[in-house]
Amino acid sequence: MPYRRLHTASPGARHATIPDFSEITKDEPEKSLVIKIPYRAGRNSQGRITCWHKGGRHPRLYRLVDFKRKKLDVPGKVTAIEYDPYRNCRIALVTYADGEKGYILAAKDLQVGMTVVSYSGAGDPNIGCAMELRHVPQGIEVHNVELQPGRGGQLARAAGTFARLMAIDGDKAILALPSGEIRRVPATCRATIGVVGRGDANVRVIGKAGRNRWLGIRPTVSGNSMNPIAHPLGGGEGHTNGGRQHCSPWGLVDGKKTRKRKNRNNVFIIRRRDGRAMTTEA
């Protein structure tokens, strides 16, 4: 998907790049497949801000994407490629043989007019088709991979990502994930064939601060710029951290790992993201 530059009439637009949306074939979403989600701007159910620097974005409608691919053995025709404001890839509108419509993630090279099927057993490993990992040819690239059967795809859903099926070991499938992690998942988990489209989604140039505000990203102020009462790193003559390590406003050290050392899911990880082998004692 190519990008285009804006005119150079203002400093904010001089270096900004925006997608040309050449792959979009339908401007308005399907009314039966959209809902309105309340925007909490980083607040939890109690109204307290738990994720800072969010708020003030444009209103959006959430597209009901079928991550479970629950329409089994019913062929569907891709009728449109659409824009989704809640994700960095495109989505495809599929019209099934029985007249029902649904959204799926648009895989790379998925075009309007192609047929996709979610197989209950073995089937043709065509782009956009879904099946259980035990029926997928080894070495092939998949996305929208389940962690538990029937739960819906959770792995490799971002633009340009994919997981590679390395082998089938008994009732487990061994996957190489985009992060570099190699792990086991049940072989009965479903996955979609192909790579998620729009692999160049991360090369855009924002161009100006206001464009981030449209996306709901509010400004971030460093702790060094604050007063001593507002942050442990604030105050002093000039920008100095006082000799202490960078931390949060409550004194928690930045970069601390939050994953439990004896997480019960460690038994499924063969190699961690940092390249180290996992042991059952970790």
N, C-alpha and C positions, 0 to 999 in steps of 0.2 A: 504494500500500500504506500504510494508516494506521498510526500509532504510538499506543500507549497509555501512560499514566503509571501508576507503581506507587503503592501506598499511602504515606502520609507518616509512617509509624511510626518511621522512622530517617532521619538526615541523608543517608545514602548512597542511599536510595531516594526521597528527597523530590523530586528533580529528574530522576531517570533516566527515560528513555523506551525502550520495547522494542517491536518490531514485533508486531502482533497475529496474524501468520501466517494471515490469513484466506484467502490464496490457496493455501495448502498443502492438497493433497488426499490425500497419502499420507505417513504418518509414518516408516515403515521403508524403507530403500533396497532396491533389487533386489540380491539376494545375488550374482548372477553378474556384476554390474557394479561391484563395490567391491573394493578391495585395501587392504592395510595398508602404509603407507609408514613406514620408520624415521624417528623424529624426531631430528634432529641439533642442534636448538636453536642455529642459527647457526654450526655448525662445518663445516669442509671435510672432505675425504677423509682428511686427516692428523690430524684431531681438534682442530685449532686454531680458535679463535673468529675468524671473519672478519666476522661481522655481530653487533654487540653488542646487548645488551638484549633477548635472546630466551631463552625457556625457561619451563617450568612450566605449560604450558597443558593443557587437557583433551585426552584422546585423541580422534583423529579417524579416520574411514575415508575414503579417497579414492575419489570417484566417477569412473568412466572415461567422461569426456565425449568425444563424437565431434566433434572440431574439424575433421576432414577431410571429414565428410559423404560418406563413401565408399560408402554404399548408394545406387547410382545407379538412377534411374527406377523405384524401388520405393516406392509410397505407404505412408506410415506414419500411424497414428492416435495422437494425443496422449492417453495414458491416465492421466497423473498429472502434477501440478506438485509438485516436491519441494524440500527445503532442502538446500543444499550448504555444509558448513562451510569449504570451501577457497576460496570466492568470495563476493562481495557481491551476486550476483544469484541468481535461482532457476534450477533446471534442470527440463527436461521429459522425462518418460519416454515414449518413442515405441515403439509396437509395430507392426512392419512387416507387410506382407501375407504374407510367408513365415514369420512367427512369430518372427523375430529381434527382440530388444529393444535399445534404445540410448538414451543420454542426449544431449540437445542443450541449448544455452543457451536459456532461456525468454525469448522476445522479448515486448515490450510488447503486450498485448491477445491473446496466445496463450492459448487456453482448451482445457480438456479436451474431446475429441471432434473437434477440428479435424484436418485432414489436411495433412501436410507431405510434400514430395517434394524429393529432391536430383536435379535434372535434369542429364543429360549434355549436352544442347543447350539450345535455347530452351524456355521454359515460362512458366506463369502466375506473375507476380511477387506471390504471396500471402505473407502473414506466415509466417515460419518456413521457407519454401522456399529452396533454395540452387541457385545456378547460376554459370556463369562470368560475369565482369564484362562481357564483350563482348555478352552477351545481356540484361543488366539495363538497363531504361529509364533514360535520363539524368535526373539530378536526384533520383533516389530515394534513400532512406536505407537503408544496409546495415550489417551488423556481422559480426564473425568473418571478417575479410578476410585472405586469404593474401598473403604477400609474394613467395612463389615457388610456382609451380604444384605441387600435390600435397604441399606441406609441412604444410598445415593452417593454420587461421586463427590469426593473431597480432595483428591490429589490431582495435580497438574491441570488446573483450570484457568490459569492466567494466560495472557496473550503470549504466543510463541513457546509455550512450555510443553513438555511431553515426558512420559516415563517409558523406559524400555524394558520389555519382558525378557529377563535373562534366562530363566529356566522354570520348570515345574518340578517341585520336590514333594512328592506325595500329595497331600491335600493343601499344600502351600505353593504360592507363586512368588518367585524372587524378582523384585523390581529394582531398577536403577532409577532413582528419582532425580528431578532437576537440580536439587541441592547438592547432589553427589552422594547422598545416603543410599545405601543398599539395604532393603528390608523385605521381610516376608509378609504377605497378606493371604487370606484364604483364597484358594483357587476358584471358589464359587462367586467371588466378587466380580461385578460387571465393570467393563471398561469400554471406551469408544475408540475406534481405530483412527489413527492420524495424529497430527500435531495441531494444537490450537492456532488459529489464524492470527494475522496481524502481529508478526514477530518483531516489527520495528516500532512498537508502541512506545518504547522507552527513549527514542531518539528525538522527540519533539523538544523545541525550545519554547519555554513559557513566555519569555520576552518582557513581561512586566509584572509587578506585584499584584496589580488589580486582577489579573487573570487567575491567580491562585485564590483570590477572594471569591471569584465566581464559582470555584470548585469547592468552597467551604473550608479553605485552609487559612486560618487567621495567623497574624504575625507571631513570631517567637522571640522573646527577649532573653538574652543570656544572663546567667546568674551574676556575672561580674559587673553588669550594668545596674544592678539593683542596689537598694539600701541594705545595710546589715540586718535590719529587722525582717526583711522580706526573703533573704536567701543567705545561706552560710558563706557563700563566696562574695557577697556584696560588700560595698564600702571600701575604705582604704584610699590611699593616694595612688591614682592611676588604676589601670586594669591589672589587678593581681588577685590570685586565688588564696593568698595568705599562706601558701605552702602546703595546703591540704589537697587531697584528691578531689576531682570533680564529682559532684553529688547532686541529688535532687534537693528541692527546697526543704525537705524534712531530714536531710542528712544521710539519705540512703545512697550508697556508692553506685555510680553509673556502671552499667555493663555486667552486673552480677547475674549469674545464671540462675534462672528460676525453675528449671526442670529438676524434679526430684532425682537424687542419685540412684535410688532403688525403684524407679518407675516400673510398674508391672509390664509395660509395653517394651521394655528393653530386650526382652527375649526374642522379639520379632526383628530387631535391628541387627544386621550383620556387620555393616560398616557405617560409622557415623559420618556426619557432614564434613567434619574436619579431617577425614581420612583414617582415623584410628579405628581399630577393630573393637567391637563391643563384646564384653564377656557377660555371662549370666550374673556375676557378682556385682556388676556396676549398677 
